[in-house]
Structure formats: structure tokens, C-alpha cells
Amino acid sequence: MTTLYEVHGSVALITLSNPPVNGLGHPTRLSLTRHLAQANEDDAVKSIVLTGAGKAFSGGADIKEFGSPLATQEPNLLSVIMAIENSPKPVVAAIHSVCMGGGLELALGCHYRMAAPGCSVALPEVKLGLVPGAGGTQRLPRALGVEPALNMIVSGEPVKSEMLAQIPGQKLFDKMASTAAALPDEALAFAQAIADTRPLPLVRDLPCKHRNGDAYFQFARNMVKGMAKNLPAPLKCVDAVEAATQQKFDEGMRIEREFFTNLMFTPESHALRHIFMAERAASKIPDVPADTPQRRMDSIAVIGAGTMGGGIAMNFLNAGIPVKMLEMKQEALDRGLATIRKNYESQVKKGKLKQDKYEQRLGLLSTTLSYDDLNDADMVIEAVFEEMGVKEKVFKELDRVMKPGAILASNTSTLDLNRIAAFTGRPQDVVGLHFFSPANIMKLLEVVRGDKTARDVMATVMAVAKKIRKTAVVSGVCDGFIGNRMIEQYGRQGGFLLDEGCTPAQVDKAIEKFGFAMGPFRMGDLAGNDIGWAIRKRRYQEKPDMKYSKTADLLCEKGRFGQKTGAGWYDYVAGKRDAIPNPEVVQMIEAHRASLGISPRKISDEEIVQRLVYSLVNEGAHILEEGIASKAGDIDMVYLMGYGFPIYRGGPMLYADRIGLFNVVQAMNRFAKNPLDDANFWKPAPLLARLAAEGKTFN
């Protein structure tokens, strides 16, 4: 049974017991209604308390049921709530820890609600591209007030119970427990005290009006439109709450359900639900069980105080973990410290960080010029120049000074981690932790598993990633790992498009209209065009048969390295990041095109998008086939969290699934016939070809 039943005197206690968050899947709904009926049939029972075991009241619906017959199988959540409302004996929801989604809707269906302080309360369905589907848009405005309820529903963000209890006129909580520990006893006492109260109060019967309804909801729509962009659910949340103020309860419920059902089948909701599942799946490594022992992680060392090293250090300082930062010269240390202070001071100035927290974090940071001072650290992360000779010197030093069992991590973005590990006598302790710049902001962390990386190292760094609030994705060892290996093909296509007739601005605008945060040429300017130039020089030696456009090399020969030099594919004004097209760059592209004897052609935005996105898909298929990534969702997470792929499209692999892999392969076959492109690259990866032929998908 996924609910427990006890009787305490005249009070029946029903406890949701479905770890980890007491999700309201079909077995739980069935068990709950049976126990509710049992309480109502027992003459000795006068009132009922509903609560949750462990660390949650309820986290809501079981997302794995979404879109499946189980989601609507009776009793569905609507039926459970109706059964509670119709209970002849009062039902008290004893809310604690987490009360979200369907869990909050369940509580709103109870006659009374008592909350423990510190409980996180939310209706997060909008983050899955949905509106609440079991009365949340109709009951919460009645219980909490229209404006605070709409803010919660549109944002999906959790709010602490004690803050909600302070809202004037709120009827969400009838009583607050004195402490979380006291909630069970106080809820039982409260249930006993109201056992004979009649009629039983129902949230659905509360009035729901806004004194300036038309103006308020129009204002809300204007605000939401600017924030929601390509996501339909936030605007439907506004419409549903407005219906609560204008319609009778049952009609409002019908409207909410219609919105929920329609949104469930939108590509945007499919994408957001995929992301929700993929992010959780990314943290699970098939051969590293959840109970794998972890190494201690009480202190960190960082090699390098530059932009990357400083950003990495801030992640750990923010999590309350002491950091010792090493540089070779005092001036470099001073610059790094100044940058960290400046970043924190900016947060204090904006009200995002309190002064005492700022001082606490800086108090956890120490510096040194000697490797010998790092010997007590539990993990060291190097963030030095991306060159194998430099890495060799660093890791030989670390092998000499670090204590046994310390984790030696490299922030390399492309280099062979197995070679790096071989510079030490402890390859089992070496792992890649590829942070993305700016490291203190970007959520993605590529965890690179070497051939000899120990399982407990993997378990430890995945747990650390969670502690510093990163989305960690495991990659095997190859040149560029997942993200940069794929982006290289994306960049190659950008170069071919220039050769064939496009301008940088045309390519960038097409892919940005598709939804990318920025196009390949703006991205190159931001990252530094010299970085790509160095990689291409290596490629020309390693893979002389691989085709490249030489336009980017010509740009770099002019010293146009991007934003850091004020000139790249675009021009930049100091202090601003606006990309200003430069006519000389266009002339350079045209002259190079003419030197190759190429007549420019008109290229549609559709072709631009397909070539850029499908290049990611095909390389992603190779990565899956080679086992560099264990699942397609991991590739999607890399591109959503690290490369600005549009959230509402769910990542390149899911997007390809939605388009249809057969259609993707057909387009690739067309591109292979283009004499100016790379026919070898456009040969579909074996995995992609097989799935397309079988009518299957990556996910």
C-alpha cells in the first residue's frame, strides 16, 4: 500500500507513503480513496488527517503517467479531490516540507489545512508547459487571493508557507503549526477540535473576485507575453485564473481541464516534460549504483585564478565549501581575487546577496603560490591553458603533492583525459570537470569519465555537482567530448553557408529566429575566434581530408578575435555587446568566395536552420553510437544548458524525433549532393540511419 492508515482516538490518520516525494500515481490515489472510505465507515472516527511520510506532504502527480492511460484511470486526481470534498467527516491536510502541484491541489480539496513552517508550496505545472489540471487555477485564487495566486501559478516558483500565511485575508491555511516537528500532534488535536463543526467548509465555495479585473488581467497578459515568448502555457494560466473570477466554479473547472488537455499535446509541453525527465536521468550512471560510497569533499583547490578559475572557485564558495586558489605569480592572484570580489559586490549592490553572506564567502577563500600548500584538499580542479604540455606539468605536480584519495580534476574542454590521467600514478582518481563560461553562472557541467576513473570518483563528483547547483552530464573521452565535438560541425556548416552566399548576420538571424540564444558567428565573437582558430590548426594536421571554410582563418589573420578585441565577425562598442555588422567583413567574405570561383546563391532561412541543427543531430548520433553519451537526453541537456538551444524545442535530439528521423535523413541526403558542402559528413550516422529505417526515435 502506498498510503498508511492509523486511528488515534477519534481521528483517522492517512499518510501518503510513496517515496521519495509521495507522488500521486494511480496506486497511491487508489489506496488513498480506500482509506478515506474506511475512515468514513468507522463510527468511532469523527475526523481525518491527511499527511505525507518522509520529506514531503506530496510533490504532486507522477510525471511518468502524463499522456498515458494511467493518468486518467479512476480514481484520477479530480475524483480523489471530489471524494475528499464529499467526505461527511472533516478532512485536515497536515502540510509539511514539500507541497507542490497535485499535492497542493489535493490539500486545497481538504476541508482544513494546517501547515508547518518552512514548507515549500507551489503549482509548478507551467514549467512543464501545462496549467494545473486538478483545480489549482480555480481553488488557489479563492484561498489565497487572485493576485498572489496568479503570481504563483504563472511563475511556478515555490513560496514558503510562513510567507503565504501572512497574506491578508488568506484562507489557504487555517492554522500554522508551531514547528515542523509538532505538526503531527497539533494536526491531530486540531482535527479533534473541529470534528463536530458543520457545515464543512469548501474552498470551491469561497468568493473569487478582483476589483479591477479587466484592467488587471490585461496588464498580466502584457507582462506574461514579454516573458513567455514561445511558450503557450503562461498565457493560458492567466486565462484560467480570470475564468475563476468570472465563471461559476464548475465552469471554471471545465475551462481549466480543457486548457490542460490541449496543452498536454503541444510540442512545447512535450519538450519541457522531456527536459524534466532528462535532467533527472542525467545524474544516473548505469554502472554506478545510488548507494556507491562517496569520498569526503570538505575542501577544494583550484589551479588558475583567471576568468575560468575564479568562476569555478565561486561555485564552491557559494555552496559553503572552502577553496584554496593557486597561481604562479602574485599579480595573477591579485587580479583573480579582485574579479571575484567585484562579482560578489555587484550581487550585493543589486540586492541579490546580503553583506554578511558576501563576507562569509570571501572568508572561505585562501590563496597560495605553492603546490605544496594544496596537499590537504579533497579535490583539485585545474583551469590552466588548454595545451597538453601545460596540463602535463600541472598533473605531475599534483601527483607529487596531493594526498592519497584526493580527486584530480581537469577543466579541459577538448583534450584527451586518458593522456592527462597517464601523467599521474593514480589514473583512477582523475576525472574531467568541464565548466562552461562564465563558470559561476552557466548550469552545465560536463563530467568526463576516463577509462580508469573510479566509480566512487564518479559518484562523488556527481553529488558535488548537485551541491553546487550544476546540471551534470557524463561524457566519455573523445576530442571535444559531447558539446564541443558537436559544435565544431555546427561551426563548419556556418562557414560553408558563408562560402555559398550568406552573410554572418543572415545566418545568425535565421538560427536566432528558430530560438537559439545567439547564432554561430555572434557565439564565436563571444567565445573568442582565436580559440576556434587554434582548434582548426590542429585539425588541419590531424585530419587533412576534412573540409573547412577558410573564411574564419582570414578573419583571425586580421586580428578580429571577437568581443575581447572589439572586432570579430561584427564590431563592438566598449561596454556594450551589441553586434554591429561590418561592411569590410562582408567584402572579405565576398572576395574569398570569388577567389574560389563560387557564384553566390540565395539561401533560405529554412535551409540555414536545417543544416545547422541537423549537423548537431548527426554528430550526436555518432556520439551515442560510440557510447560517448549514454542516452539522447544527455545530449539534449548539454545543448539546452550550455549552448543556448531553445528550451521549448527540447534539445537537438528531441527536435529531430519530432520532425521525424526519416525526414532528417532525407534532408541530409540532399545536403550531401551540394558540391560545396562535405558529402562525407552528411552520410547519416549508422544509428540515425537505422532508427529512421525502422521508424523509431532517439528518445
N, C-alpha and C positions, 0 to 999 in steps of 0.2 A: 504494500500500500504506500502511496506517495503522500498521504495525509495520516496524521495520528489522532486518536480520539481518547480523551480522558474526561472524567467527571470530577469536579471539585465542589462538593456540597451540592448546591443547586445550579451550578454553572458548568456547562459543557465547554471543553477547550478543544478546538480543532486546530491542529498545527500542520501547515504545509511542510512537507519533508521531501523535497526533490532537489538535492544538491546540484550545482553549487549555489544557485540563486532562487530556488523554488519556482522554476518556470512552470507556466500553466499549460503544459501539454495535455493531451486527451486523458491519459491515465490519472493525472492529478485532478483534472476537472471532474472526472467520474467519481473518484474517491471522495472528493470534497462534497459533492451533492449527496452521496450516500450517507456520509457522516452528518450532514445537515439534516437529512430526513430522520436519521437515528435520534438526533437530539430533540427534534420536534415530536417524535413518537414517545419519548420518555417523559412520563408525567412528573418525575422528580426534577427534571431540568426546567428551569424558569428563564434562563437566558444563556447566550452563547458568545464565546470569544473566539475570534479567528486570528491567528498569528502565523509566523513563519519560523522554522527552525534555523539554527546556524546564523549566518551573517547577512540575512535578508528577510524582509517580510515577503516580497516577491519581486523578481526582476521583470516579470511580465510574460508575454507569450513565448512559446518555443519557436524561434525563428525557422527551425528546420521544418516546421509544419506549414510554413507560408506557401500558399499555392498548391498544397496537397489536400487530398480529401480529409485528412485528419484534422485540419484546421477548422472545418465546419461540421465535423462529426459530433452528433449530440452526445452529451451536452456541450455545446460550444460556449464560449465565454459569456455571450449575451444571455444564454439560458441559465448559466450559473448565477449571474447577477440577478436575473429575474427571480430565481428561486430564493435568493437571499432577501430581496425586497419583499417577497410574498411570505416570508417566514412569519408565522404567528408569534414567535418568540424573538425578542430583540437580539440582534447580532452586532457585536462590538468588534471593530477591526483594531487590533493592537499592533501598531506600525513601528518598525524599527529598522535601522541600518540602511536598507535599500527598499524603496517603494516606487517602482517605475513601470510605465507602460500599462499593460493589462493588470499589473499588481495594484496600481493606483486606481484604475477603473473598478477593480474588484472592491477596493476599500470604499470607493465612492458609492457603491451599491449597498454597503452595510448601513445599518440604522444609526450607528455612532462610530466615532473614530477617536482613538487615543494614540498620541504619537510620542515616541522617545526623542529627547533632544539629540541632534547630530544625525538624524535620518536624512538621506538624500532622496528627494521627491522629484519626479519628472515624468513627462509624457514625451519620450524621445522618438516617437514614430516618424516624425518629419525627417530624421536623419537616415531613415530607410526609404525615403521617398513616399511616405504614406501620411494619412491623417490618423489619429486614434480611431479605432474601429469598434470599441465596445462602450461608447457613451462618453468618452473623455471630453470631446468638444461640447457636449451638452450638459454634463454634470459639473465639470470643474468651474465654468463661469458662474454657475449657480452657487457653488460652495465657496468660491474664493473671490468672486468679483470679476467682471468682464475683462478689464484691462490687465490685471496681473495674470489671469488665466491665459489670455491670448498671448502674452509675452512668453509664458512657459511653453505653450503649445507650438508657437512658431519657431522658437529657438531650440526646443528640445533639451535645453540645459537643465541640470539638476539644481534644486534650491534646497537649502537646509530647512528642516521642519520648524525650528525655532524662529526663523525669519518669516515663514508663512504664517505662523501663529500670531505674529504682531500686526498683520494686515487688518485695519479697522473693518469691523463688520463681517469678518470671515467666518464661515461655518464649516470649513474643511476639517478642523479638529475641534471636537467637543471638549477635550481636555489634554493637557500635556503631562506626561509622566515626569516625576521629579528627577529621575535619572534613567539611563538605559537599563541598568541592572534591576531597577524597581518596576519596570514596565509590566512584567507578568503578574506580579501580585496586585499592583494597582489596577490593572485592567480587569482582573477577576473581581476585585472589590467594587469597581465602577459598574460592572455588569450586574452584580448582585443588587446594587443600589437602584438601578433603573429597570429592574426586572418587571415591575408592575406598571410602568409608565405606558399609557395609551392616549391617543393613537401613536403608533410608531412613526417617527419622523423619516421622511424620504427626501434625498437630495433632489430628485426629479420634481418634487412639488414646490421647491423654492422658487421665488420670482427671479427673472433674469432680464434686466433692462439696462440700457445705457442712456443717460440723459441727453447726450448729443450723438446718438447712434449713427446717423447718416454721415456726419462730418468725421466722426472718429474712425469709422470703418474705411472711408475713402482715404484718410490720412494713413491708416495702417496698410492699405493696399499699396499706396505710393512708396512707403518705406520698404515693404517686403519686395516689391518689384525690383528695386535697385539692388537688393541684397541677394535675391533668389536666382536671378539671371535665367539659367536654362532649366531650373527645377520647378515643376508644376505644383508640388505638394504644399509649399508655404502659403501660396495664394488660396489654395483650397482650404487650408486651416482657417484663414480669415473668413472665407465664405461660410464655413461650418459654424464658427462661433457667432457670426452675425445671424445665422439661422436660429441659433439658440435664443437670441434676443427678440426674434420676430415671429417665430412659429411655436405652436404647441409642442410639448416635449416629444411626443411620438413622431410628429412630422420632422422635427429636428433630427431624431434618431434615423429616420429613413434617409434623409439627405446625407448625414454623416456616413451611413453604410454605403450609399451609392458612390460617394467620393472615394471611400476606402477601396471598394471593389474595382472601380475604374483605374485608380492609381496603381493597384497591385499589378496590373498587366502592362504598365508603361515601361519602356526601356530604361527610363531614369531610375525607377524603383528597383528594377531588376539589377541595375548596375550598383546601386547603393547597398542592396542586400548582399550582393556578391562581395563587395568590399568589406562589409561587416564580417562575413564568414572568412574571407581570405586573410584578413588581418589577424584573426584569432588562429587560423590554421598555420600561418607563417611561423608562429612561435613553437610549433610542434615539430620535432625532428624524429623521423620514423624509428631510428635505432638508438635514440636517447630517451629512455622512459622518463616520465614525470618525476619518479622518485630517485633519479640519479643523484648521488651526493654532489654537493657543490663545494667549491673551495671558498675560504674566507675572503672577503672583499672589504676590508676596513680602511685601506689607504691605496691611493693611486699615484703613479708617477707619469709625467708627460715629458717627452723629449721634443723640444722645439717650442719657442714662445711666439711664433708668428701668428698669422691670422687663424690658421687651422688649429695649431696647438693651443692657442688661447681659447678658441671656441670649444674645443674638446674639454679643456680644464673646467670651463664654466658649467658644462653639463653635470659634472660630478660635484662641484661646489654647490650647485642648486639643489642637489639631492642630499647635501649634508655629509659628503664624503671628502676627507682631507686629500689635498693634491700637492705634490711637490713637482715643480716645473724646472727643467734643466735647459740651459743654453751654454754655448761655448764662450760667449762674451757678455760682460755686464751690461753693455749698451743694449744688446738684443733683449736681455731680460727686462731692462727698464722700459723699453718700448712695449714689450708684451704686457707687462703689468699695467702700464698706462692705458693700453687699449681695453683691458678687462675692466679697469676702474671706470673708464669712460662709458662702456656699455652698461654697467650697473648704474652709474649716475644718471644716465639717460632714462633708465627704467624708474628710478626714484623720482625724477623730475616729472615723468608722465603719470605718476601715481600708481605704477604697476608693481612697485617694490617698496616696502617700508624701510626706513633708515636703519632700524635695528637688524633687519634681515640682510641688508647690504653689508653692514659691518660684520655680521656673523659669517657670511660667505667669504669675505676677504680674509677673515681670521683663520679660515681653513686652508689658505693658500700660502705655501712657502716656496722658496727658490734656492737653486744651487748652481754652481759651475762645475761640480764634480760628480762623475758617475758613482763614485763610492758612497755618496750620500743617499743613493736610491735603494740601498740593499735591503731595507725593511719593507718596501712597498709590496703589496699583494698582487698588483698588476701594473705593468708599464706599457704605455702606448707611445710609439714613435710617430712623429709628424714632421719628418725631415724631407729634404729634396727627393723628388721621385727619380732616383737613379740608383741602379743596383750596387754600384761601388760604394755609394754613401750608406745605403742600407747595410751592406756587409760590415762596415766599420762599426756602425751602431750596434748591431746584433752580437758581434763578437765581444764588444764591451759589456753588453747586458748579460751575456752568458757568463762573463767573468764575475760580475758584481751581484747579480740578483740572487736572492735566497732560493733554496730548493722549493719547488712547487709554485713559485711566482709565475703568473701568466705573462708571456711576452707577446704583445700585440703590435701589428703594423697597420698603419693607416694607408697603405699603398692602394692606389686606385686601379692599377693595371699590372703590376709586376708579379712574377711567379712566386707565390708564397712558399712553395716547397723548396725553392732555392734559398729563400730567406731563412727558412727553418733549418736548412742544412748548414748554415753558418754557425749554428749552436750545437751543443752536445745534448740538447733537450728538445728535439723537434715536436715531441708530444705536448709541450707547453706553449707552442707558437700558434697564433691564430690571427686572422685578418679582421680588423675593425675599421671598415671604410666609412668614415663620416662624410657627410655632404656639406658643402659650404653654403651659408655660414653654419658652422657645426653646432652652435648654441641655439639655432632656430630650426633648421631642417629636421624633419621627423625620421627620415630614412637612415638606417644603419645596415650596410651590407656586412654580414658576418661570414668571412671566408674560411672555409674548413680545409685545412691541408690534409694531405694523405695520412699524416701521422698525428694529427691533432686529437688529443684525448677526449673521450666522451664527457668526462667531468668538466673539462675546459669549456666545451660547447654548452653544457647545462648552466655553467656559471655565467658565461658572457651573455647568454640569452636572458637570464634573470637580471643581470646588471642592466641590460638594455631596457628592460621594463622599468627598472628603478629610476633610470634617467629619462624615462618617457620617450623612448625611441621605438619605432616600428622596425624590428629586426627581421631581416630576410637572409636565409642561409644560401651561400653560393659555393660551388666547387671552384677549383683552381683552373683558370684559363686566362688568357690575355684580356683584361678589361672586365673580368667577372661577368655579372649579368648586365648591369646598367650601361657601363661604358663600352662593352662589346657591341651592344645593340645600337647605341647612339652613334657609333662610328659608321654603321651602314646608313643610318638616317642622314648623317652629315654628308656622306658620299653622294646620296641622292640629291641633296641640296646643291652640291657642286655641279652635278650633271644637268640639273634644271637651269642653272646659270649659263652653262655652255650652250644649251639648246634654245635659249631665248628669254628667260625670266630675268627680273632684277631681284636683288635681295629683298626689297620691300614687298614685291608681289608674292614671293614665296612665304615670307613671314606673315603677311596679312591673310593669306589663304589658310594657313595652319592655325593661326590665332582665331580666325572666324570659326574654324572647326572646334575650337575650345582650348587649345594649348595656351599655357600662360605666356609663352613667347616662342617665336619661330627660331629656326636653326641659326640664323645669322645674328639676331639680337642675342641669342644664348651664347654664341661664340664670342661676341664682344664682351659679354658679362664675365665669362669664364677666363678669357684671355686667348686670343687667336694663336699666340706663340705656343700654347700647350698642345693644341691640335697639330701645329707645325712640327713640333718635336716628335709626336707620335707618328706622323706621316713619314718623316725622315727615316725612322726606324722601320716602318712598313716597306719603304722602297728597297731596303736591303733584305728584309726577311721574306717579303712576298713580291718579288719583282713583276710577277704576272698580274697582280691585282690592279685594276684600272682606277685612276683617280683623276678628278679635275685638278688642273694646276692653278686655277684662279686664286684659291686661298693662299698658295705659296707666294704668288705675285703680290698679294695684299700684304703679307708679312714681310716681304723683302722691302716694302715701303715703310716698314716700322709701324704699321697700323694694327696694333695688337688689341685694340678694343677700348673699353671704358677707362682702363688704367692709364692709357696714353692719350685719351681724349679723341681718339680716331681709330676706327676699325672699319667694318662694313658701313658704319654710319659715323657721323660726327657727334660729339657730346660737349655740352657746356658744363664747366666746372660746377659741382654742387647739384647737378641735375642728371637724370637718367633717361631723358627723352632722346630717342634715336632719330637723328636728323639725316635724311638721305643726302649723300654727297655725289654731285654730278661727275667728279673725277673718277670715283669708284665705278660708276656705270660705264664711263668711257673706257676704263681699263678692261672691264669685262667684255665690252663690245670689240675692243682691239684684239684681245686674246681670242675671242670667238672667230674673228676674221682671219687671224693668223692660222687657225686650224681649218679654214675653208668651210666653216659652218654657216649656213644661212639660217637666221633666227626664225622660229615659228611661234605662232600664238599657242600658248599652253593654258588650258582651263584650270580653274581652282580645283575642280574635281580630280583632275589628273595629279596635280601637285599633292593634294591630301592623300590620295591613294598610294602614290609612290613613297611618300614619307612614312605613312603609317604601316603599309604592307611590308616595307623594309624592316621595320621593327618586328612585325609578326613572323616573317620568315626566319630572321635570326633568332627570335625567341623559340621557334620550333626546333631549330638546331640545338639550342641550349638545353631544351627539355630532353631531346633525344640523347644527348651526350650525358645527361644526368647532372649537369652543372646546376640546374634548378630542379627541385623535386616535383613541382607542380606548377600549372599555368598561373594559378592565383598568386604565387610568389613573384612571378614576372610582372603581373599587373600591379602588385603593391609597390615594387621598385619604381615603376613608371608613374604611378599616382603620387607617391610620397617624395620622389626625388627628381622627377623630370617634368613636372607640370602637365602630365596627361590629364585631359578633362575628367573630373570626378564623375560627372553624370553619364559618361560613356564606359566607366568601369575598368579601364585599362586596355592595352592593345590586344591581348589575347581574348578577352571577353567581347571586345568590339568585333573582332574577326568572327567569333562564334555567331554574333547577332547578324552580321552581314551575310554569313554563310560561307564556310570554308571552300565550298565548290566555287562560289563567286570570286573569292580571293584568289584562288588558283587560276581561274580564267583570266583575271586581270594581270596576274604575274606573267602568264604566258604571252599576253600582248606586250608587256614591257620588255620581255626577252627579245622581241623582234626589233626593238629600237637599236639601230647600229651605234648610237652614241652612248648607250647605257651599257651595263655589264650583264651580258646574257648568262654568264655562269652563275652570278648571284641570284638571278631571277628564276633559276631552276628550283622548284619548290622543295623545301626540306623533306626528306623521306616521311617523317611523321606527319607533316602537313598534307602531303600528297595522299598518304594512306587514310587519314581521317576524312579528307574531302571525298575520296572514292567510296568510303563506307557510310557517308552521310552523318558522321559523328562530329563532336566538338572537342575543343581543348579542355573545357571545364565540364 
